[in-house]
Amino acid sequence: MLITLDGDTAYTFSELEPCEKDDLTHFKKDGTAVDDDGATKCDPADPQTESYLWSFLTNETELQLNFGMGDVQVYDILTNDGTTLKIETTEVESFPGRGDVTSIGTITYTAQ
């Protein structure tokens, strides 16, 4: 995971909490995905797994994740070679006194 703000690195995998680093995501052929909190959970009250829907868009150049309740995120696919899935999203937000800030989030999944 890598997040940049206006071109500067703001957040990387190494900065995740240990309880986040063992999380796994399983993309299933039936269009469902399951996030598993792994052996160490950040909040013991959270469910061990959460399911949502995924689909390819635009000739498999985009990945849509549908978490339900109107929460849909679309990512550009940078790599999808059967072993590595690397996706990215870009957002621009306006902040009073600072103006527009561009954030780019990049996530890399590796087959297990």
C-alpha positions as CSV (number, residue, x, y, z in Angstrom):
1,M,0.0,0.0,0.0
2,L,1.2,3.4,-0.9
3,I,-0.6,6.8,-0.5
4,T,0.8,10.0,-1.9
5,L,-0.5,13.5,-1.2
6,D,0.4,16.1,-3.9
7,G,3.3,13.8,-5.0
8,D,4.8,13.3,-1.5
9,T,4.7,9.9,0.1
10,A,2.2,10.0,3.0
11,Y,1.6,6.4,4.0
12,T,3.3,3.1,3.2
13,F,2.8,-0.6,4.1
14,S,5.6,-0.3,6.7
15,E,3.5,2.3,8.6
16,L,0.5,0.0,9.0
17,E,-0.3,-1.4,12.4
18,P,1.0,-5.0,12.9
19,C,-2.7,-6.1,13.2
20,E,-3.3,-4.7,9.6
21,K,-0.2,-6.4,8.0
22,D,-1.6,-9.9,8.3
23,D,-4.9,-9.1,6.6
24,L,-5.8,-11.1,3.5
25,T,-8.2,-10.4,0.6
26,H,-9.6,-13.3,-1.4
27,F,-11.1,-12.4,-4.8
28,K,-13.3,-15.3,-5.8
29,K,-14.3,-16.3,-9.4
30,D,-18.0,-15.8,-8.5
31,G,-17.5,-12.0,-8.2
32,T,-17.3,-11.9,-4.4
33,A,-14.3,-10.9,-2.3
34,V,-13.6,-11.6,1.3
35,D,-11.4,-9.5,3.6
36,D,-10.0,-11.6,6.5
37,D,-8.5,-9.8,9.5
38,G,-5.8,-12.5,9.9
39,A,-4.5,-13.9,13.1
40,T,-4.1,-10.5,14.9
41,K,-7.2,-8.2,14.8
42,C,-7.0,-4.5,15.6
43,D,-10.4,-4.6,17.3
44,P,-11.5,-7.9,18.8
45,A,-15.1,-6.8,18.4
46,D,-14.7,-6.6,14.6
47,P,-15.9,-9.5,12.5
48,Q,-13.1,-11.9,11.3
49,T,-14.3,-11.5,7.7
50,E,-16.3,-9.1,5.6
51,S,-17.6,-9.9,2.1
52,Y,-18.4,-7.6,-0.8
53,L,-18.7,-7.7,-4.6
54,W,-16.0,-7.1,-7.3
55,S,-16.2,-6.8,-11.1
56,F,-14.0,-5.7,-14.0
57,L,-15.0,-2.6,-15.9
58,T,-13.8,-1.2,-19.3
59,N,-12.2,-4.3,-20.8
60,E,-10.6,-5.3,-17.5
61,T,-8.7,-2.1,-17.1
62,E,-10.7,-1.1,-14.0
63,L,-11.7,-2.9,-10.9
64,Q,-14.9,-2.0,-9.1
65,L,-15.4,-2.9,-5.5
66,N,-19.0,-2.7,-4.2
67,F,-19.2,-2.7,-0.4
68,G,-22.9,-2.1,-0.3
69,M,-25.0,0.8,1.0
70,G,-23.8,2.9,-2.0
71,D,-20.1,2.5,-1.1
72,V,-18.6,1.7,-4.5
73,Q,-14.9,2.3,-5.4
74,V,-13.3,2.1,-8.8
75,Y,-9.6,1.5,-9.3
76,D,-7.4,1.6,-12.4
77,I,-5.6,-1.7,-12.9
78,L,-1.9,-1.2,-13.3
79,T,-0.9,-4.9,-13.2
80,N,-2.9,-8.1,-13.4
81,D,-0.8,-11.0,-14.4
82,G,-2.3,-13.9,-12.4
83,T,0.2,-13.4,-9.6
84,T,0.1,-9.7,-8.9
85,L,-2.9,-7.3,-8.9
86,K,-1.8,-3.7,-8.6
87,I,-4.6,-1.1,-8.5
88,E,-4.7,2.6,-8.1
89,T,-7.2,5.4,-7.4
90,T,-6.8,9.2,-7.6
91,E,-8.9,11.6,-5.7
92,V,-8.8,15.4,-5.5
93,E,-10.2,17.1,-2.3
94,S,-10.4,20.8,-1.5
95,F,-9.3,22.0,1.9
96,P,-9.9,25.6,3.2
97,G,-6.7,27.5,3.3
98,R,-4.8,24.8,1.4
99,G,-6.7,24.4,-1.9
100,D,-6.9,21.2,-3.8
101,V,-5.0,18.2,-2.6
102,T,-4.5,15.2,-4.9
103,S,-4.2,11.8,-3.2
104,I,-3.2,8.7,-5.0
105,G,-3.7,5.3,-3.4
106,T,-1.9,2.2,-4.8
107,I,-2.6,-1.3,-3.5
108,T,-0.7,-4.4,-4.5
109,Y,-2.2,-7.9,-4.0
110,T,0.0,-11.0,-4.4
111,A,-1.4,-14.5,-5.0
112,Q,-0.9,-16.8,-1.9
